[in-house]
Amino acid sequence: MLIIDDDARAAELLMTYLAAAGYQVRVAPGGEEGLTAARAWVPDAILLDVVMPGLDGWDVIRELKHEDSLRGIPVFFATIIDDRKAGMSLGATDFFVKPVDHDLLLAQLARHVVPAGNEAASVLVVDRDDQTRQVVEQHLRDGGIDVVTCDDGPEGLRLSRDRRFDLIICDLQMADVDGFALLAGLEGDPATRGSRCWR
């Protein structure tokens, strides 16, 4: 995952969330540096800010879509500029206004980055909030992801032991077994240790 953003604090926050979800992340502090990194690394996806000195986000996505080796990379805008129509018209995969809804971002990334192989990628969503759980589930299913959901930690642990998931999205604030205890339980069990989790 390549983040192109001149706001160091915003980039660091996105990097923290993505790294915690198991993604390998690099950050470029501007448009020129971002294009150089994209050409050298060819990431699976790019998170792109609009407002940057020099080459702004609009310029960067035009360059990306102009080059044969880069035009297929999914580009997600993450910016304070609320102009989804412009971003999508330039070929963006999705458009997020800061502060970014990390559940929705992860759901969209999973549609494009989690390897599916011959079978649909599988995601477990553990969240006590019915609306959040349903929104994330719908976004994932729309992208062809196989989704299993539950609303509490003990059930999440049981499901994760019964089946190997490509990704687990869990709420940190739950009764009984909260997200932290769920993560500890996953790491403490050899069958689930190393599971890719998003909190």
C-alpha positions in Angstrom: 0.0 0.0 0.0 1.4 3.4 -1.0 0.2 6.5 0.8 0.9 9.8 -1.0 0.2 12.7 1.4 2.2 15.7 2.5 0.4 15.8 5.9 2.8 13.7 8.0 0.3 13.3 10.8 -2.5 12.2 8.6 -0.2 9.8 6.7 1.1 8.3 9.9 -2.5 7.7 11.2 -3.4 5.9 7.9 -0.2 3.9 8.0 -0.9 2.8 11.6 -4.3 1.5 10.7 -3.2 -0.2 7.6 -0.1 -1.8 9.2 -2.3 -3.1 12.0 -4.5 -4.7 9.4 -1.5 -6.5 8.0 -0.7 -4.4 5.0 2.8 -3.5 4.0 2.8 0.3 3.8 5.1 3.0 2.3 4.6 6.8 2.5 5.6 9.4 0.0 5.4 13.0 1.2 4.4 14.6 -2.1 3.2 14.0 -5.7 6.6 13.7 -7.3 7.9 11.3 -4.6 4.7 9.4 -4.9 5.0 8.8 -8.7 8.7 7.8 -8.2 7.7 5.3 -5.5 4.8 3.9 -7.6 7.0 3.3 -10.5 9.7 1.6 -8.4 7.4 -0.4 -6.2 4.1 -0.9 -8.2 1.9 -1.1 -5.1 -1.3 -3.1 -4.8 -3.2 0.2 -4.1 -2.6 3.9 -3.6 -4.1 6.3 -1.0 -3.8 9.8 -2.5 -4.3 13.2 -1.0 -5.4 16.1 -3.3 -4.0 19.2 -1.7 -0.2 19.0 -1.9 2.6 21.4 -3.1 4.0 20.9 -6.5 2.1 18.0 -8.2 -1.3 17.8 -6.5 -3.5 14.7 -6.3 -5.3 15.5 -9.5 -2.0 15.7 -11.4 -0.8 12.5 -9.8 -3.8 10.4 -10.8 -3.6 11.7 -14.3 0.0 10.6 -14.5 -0.8 7.2 -13.0 -3.6 6.5 -15.4 -1.4 7.7 -18.4 1.3 5.0 -17.8 0.6 1.5 -18.9 2.4 -0.1 -15.9 0.5 1.9 -13.3 -3.0 2.6 -14.7 -4.3 -0.7 -13.3 -3.5 0.2 -9.7 -6.6 1.0 -7.6 -6.4 4.7 -6.4 -8.3 5.8 -3.4 -8.5 9.5 -2.6 -8.3 10.4 1.1 -8.5 14.2 1.3 -10.2 17.2 2.8 -11.5 18.2 -0.6 -15.1 17.0 -1.0 -15.2 16.5 -4.7 -16.0 12.9 -5.3 -17.3 13.5 -8.8 -14.0 14.9 -10.0 -12.0 12.1 -8.4 -14.1 9.4 -9.9 -14.1 11.0 -13.3 -10.3 10.8 -13.2 -10.4 7.1 -12.6 -10.3 6.8 -8.8 -11.6 3.5 -7.3 -13.2 5.4 -4.4 -13.2 8.7 -2.7 -12.9 9.4 1.1 -13.2 12.7 2.8 -11.0 13.2 5.9 -11.4 12.2 8.6 -11.6 8.8 6.8 -14.1 6.2 8.0 -11.6 3.4 8.5 -14.2 0.6 8.5 -15.4 1.7 5.0 -11.9 2.2 3.8 -10.8 -1.3 4.9 -13.9 -2.8 3.3 -13.1 -1.1 0.0 -9.4 -2.1 0.2 -10.4 -5.7 0.9 -12.4 -5.7 -2.3 -9.4 -4.9 -4.4 -6.3 -6.0 -2.4 -7.1 -9.2 -0.5 -6.1 -12.0 -2.8 -9.0 -14.2 -3.8 -7.2 -17.0 -5.7 -9.7 -19.5 -6.9 -12.1 -18.8 -4.1 -13.6 -15.6 -2.8 -11.6 -14.0 0.0 -13.2 -14.5 3.4 -13.6 -11.9 6.1 -15.0 -12.1 9.6 -16.7 -9.0 11.0 -17.1 -8.8 14.8 -18.9 -5.7 15.8 -21.6 -5.0 18.5 -23.1 -2.2 16.4 -25.7 -3.6 14.0 -25.6 -0.7 11.6 -21.8 -0.6 11.3 -21.7 -4.4 10.9 -24.3 -4.3 8.2 -22.6 -1.5 6.3 -19.2 -3.2 6.3 -20.8 -6.5 5.3 -22.6 -4.9 2.4 -19.5 -3.2 1.1 -17.6 -6.4 1.2 -20.3 -8.5 -0.4 -20.7 -6.0 -3.2 -17.0 -6.7 -4.0 -17.4 -10.5 -4.1 -16.0 -11.1 -0.6 -17.3 -14.0 1.5 -18.4 -12.4 4.8 -19.3 -13.9 8.1 -20.5 -11.6 10.9 -21.2 -11.8 14.6 -21.9 -9.3 17.4 -19.7 -10.4 20.3 -16.1 -11.5 21.1 -16.7 -15.1 22.3 -18.6 -15.9 19.1 -15.8 -14.3 17.0 -13.2 -16.4 18.7 -15.3 -19.6 18.1 -15.8 -18.7 14.4 -12.1 -17.9 13.9 -11.1 -21.3 15.3 -13.6 -23.1 13.1 -12.4 -21.5 9.9 -9.4 -19.6 8.6 -10.3 -16.0 7.5 -8.2 -13.8 5.2 -9.1 -10.8 7.4 -10.8 -10.2 10.7 -12.4 -6.8 11.4 -13.2 -6.4 15.1 -14.7 -3.7 17.3 -12.5 -2.8 20.3 -15.4 -2.0 22.6 -17.6 -5.0 23.3 -19.0 -6.6 26.4 -17.4 -9.8 27.8 -14.6 -10.3 25.3 -13.7 -6.9 23.9 -11.5 -6.4 20.8 -8.3 -6.4 22.8 -9.2 -9.7 24.4 -10.2 -11.1 21.0 -6.9 -10.2 19.5 -5.1 -11.7 22.5 -7.1 -14.9 22.2 -6.3 -15.1 18.5 -2.6 -14.7 19.1 -2.7 -17.2 22.0 -4.1 -20.0 19.9 -1.7 -21.7 17.4 -4.7 -22.3 15.0 -5.4 -18.5 14.7 -2.0 -16.9 15.5 -1.0 -14.5 12.8 -4.5 -13.8 11.7 -4.7 -10.4 9.9 -6.9 -8.2 12.0 -8.3 -4.7 11.6 -9.5 -2.9 14.7 
